[in-house]
Amino acid sequence: MSRLSLQSIASTFDALQTEADALKQLSGTALLAGIAELKDKIVTARMNQMSALERIIELEQKVMQSEDWERECQRYQPIQFEPGVTVYIERASQQSTGHVQHYCPNCYAERRIRILQPTGGTSNRRAQRKCLNCKSELAYGVQAPLPRVQTARSD
């Protein structure tokens, strides 16, 4: 919790205590009206305190998520394939198998790690992959050779 909000809450309650002390010297109707006003201020102060605490919790959660992402993204590195398409792969020290997974750069930018799935198709003679999360389709890698065209020979 921030020091500023604690000081603010403490000063509010100190002011309420001062008002309560002043009310002790009143009598009758003025006393009841003063007590009712003081109760309203206490309720308002408590509601403000709860709002401040909820906001602090929300901000702490955002900080934790950011720290978690920073830790997670250290596991991956960008790699560029022809014709200039960048995807992410796990760093060599993190790979558990010989098979290298390719991860979607669009999802990575959104702080999500999603595998690019091979489609079996090609585009411009390059293998095509698709992200099932954001539906991006990327064609990259070495171009497949042109198919050989056989010409009829006349002898």
Legacy VTK file of the C-alpha trace (Angstrom):
# vtk DataFile Version 3.0
C-alpha trace
ASCII
DATASET POLYDATA
POINTS 155 float
0.000 0.000 0.000
1.383 3.377 -0.797
2.503 5.692 1.947
0.412 8.545 0.566
-2.877 6.665 0.861
-2.086 5.517 4.407
-1.308 9.087 5.437
-4.504 10.294 3.791
-6.603 7.705 5.601
-4.871 8.434 8.919
-5.454 12.194 8.611
-9.131 11.595 7.754
-9.624 9.531 10.885
-7.731 12.090 12.996
-10.103 14.792 11.736
-13.081 12.597 12.569
-11.734 12.046 16.088
-11.437 15.822 16.551
-15.062 16.237 15.448
-16.144 13.476 17.827
-14.423 15.255 20.717
-16.217 18.498 19.793
-19.564 16.682 19.716
-19.134 15.534 23.298
-19.572 19.134 24.392
-22.921 19.545 22.587
-26.265 18.504 24.005
-29.698 17.440 22.849
-30.754 17.835 19.221
-27.463 19.358 18.168
-25.693 16.311 19.585
-27.888 13.858 17.649
-27.457 15.834 14.419
-23.717 15.940 14.959
-23.584 12.191 15.604
-25.569 11.481 12.423
-23.248 13.726 10.406
-20.207 12.055 11.917
-21.581 8.590 11.076
-22.108 9.684 7.465
-18.528 10.915 7.273
-17.245 7.663 8.747
-19.193 5.621 6.192
-17.905 7.826 3.357
-14.332 7.535 4.625
-14.614 3.747 4.847
-16.026 3.551 1.321
-13.145 5.690 0.045
-10.708 3.462 1.903
-12.214 0.340 0.312
-12.041 1.923 -3.146
-8.404 2.825 -2.581
-7.600 -0.697 -1.391
-9.351 -2.250 -4.404
-7.349 -0.006 -6.740
-4.112 -0.933 -4.968
-4.912 -4.647 -5.337
-5.722 -4.136 -9.027
-2.427 -2.323 -9.628
-0.452 -4.964 -7.724
-2.017 -7.658 -9.927
-1.029 -5.737 -13.068
2.536 -5.459 -11.814
2.634 -9.203 -11.105
1.273 -9.998 -14.580
3.879 -7.757 -16.160
6.648 -9.432 -14.156
5.304 -12.875 -15.117
5.313 -11.885 -18.806
8.864 -10.527 -18.567
9.969 -13.854 -17.110
8.005 -15.835 -19.728
9.228 -13.845 -22.736
12.852 -14.510 -21.752
12.250 -18.113 -22.867
11.735 -17.074 -26.507
13.749 -15.390 -29.194
12.734 -13.894 -32.525
14.034 -15.505 -35.675
13.604 -14.150 -39.169
12.858 -16.340 -42.168
12.690 -15.505 -45.845
10.979 -13.283 -47.065
11.428 -11.258 -43.855
8.822 -12.987 -41.679
9.713 -12.978 -37.978
8.394 -15.715 -35.697
9.425 -16.753 -32.212
11.096 -19.954 -31.096
12.185 -21.207 -27.689
15.760 -20.411 -26.823
18.108 -23.375 -27.352
18.569 -23.856 -23.594
14.804 -24.205 -23.130
14.024 -26.674 -25.917
13.158 -30.102 -24.556
13.046 -31.947 -27.894
14.809 -31.678 -31.208
11.619 -30.388 -32.833
11.440 -26.601 -32.905
8.007 -25.019 -32.511
7.296 -21.705 -34.198
5.186 -19.199 -32.257
2.889 -16.530 -33.649
4.430 -13.026 -33.686
1.007 -11.329 -33.546
-0.030 -13.222 -30.425
3.410 -12.684 -28.901
2.891 -8.922 -29.292
-0.358 -9.385 -27.338
1.514 -11.264 -24.568
0.244 -14.696 -25.578
2.318 -17.660 -26.683
0.555 -19.574 -29.479
2.001 -22.203 -31.803
1.888 -21.689 -35.558
0.366 -24.849 -37.017
1.533 -26.220 -40.372
-1.319 -26.179 -42.860
0.255 -28.420 -45.465
-0.324 -25.663 -47.994
2.095 -23.325 -49.677
2.085 -19.736 -50.826
4.707 -18.553 -53.294
6.366 -21.957 -52.862
6.829 -21.367 -49.115
5.358 -23.532 -46.364
2.293 -21.983 -44.841
1.475 -21.941 -41.106
-1.606 -20.716 -39.309
-2.241 -19.444 -35.793
-5.438 -20.997 -34.509
-5.824 -18.190 -31.981
-5.634 -15.020 -34.104
-6.147 -16.762 -37.482
-2.956 -15.262 -38.977
-1.528 -17.185 -41.909
2.169 -16.871 -42.592
4.158 -18.296 -45.492
7.885 -18.322 -44.875
11.070 -20.290 -45.161
13.073 -21.463 -48.125
11.146 -21.581 -51.358
10.463 -25.009 -52.713
12.059 -25.650 -56.084
10.041 -24.957 -59.167
8.397 -28.045 -60.551
10.238 -29.472 -63.525
8.401 -29.095 -66.707
8.983 -31.977 -69.058
8.983 -31.124 -72.674
8.296 -33.596 -75.377
11.369 -34.392 -77.399
11.084 -34.935 -81.065
13.628 -37.350 -82.464
LINES 1 156
155 0 1 2 3 4 5 6 7 8 9 10 11 12 13 14 15 16 17 18 19 20 21 22 23 24 25 26 27 28 29 30 31 32 33 34 35 36 37 38 39 40 41 42 43 44 45 46 47 48 49 50 51 52 53 54 55 56 57 58 59 60 61 62 63 64 65 66 67 68 69 70 71 72 73 74 75 76 77 78 79 80 81 82 83 84 85 86 87 88 89 90 91 92 93 94 95 96 97 98 99 100 101 102 103 104 105 106 107 108 109 110 111 112 113 114 115 116 117 118 119 120 121 122 123 124 125 126 127 128 129 130 131 132 133 134 135 136 137 138 139 140 141 142 143 144 145 146 147 148 149 150 151 152 153 154
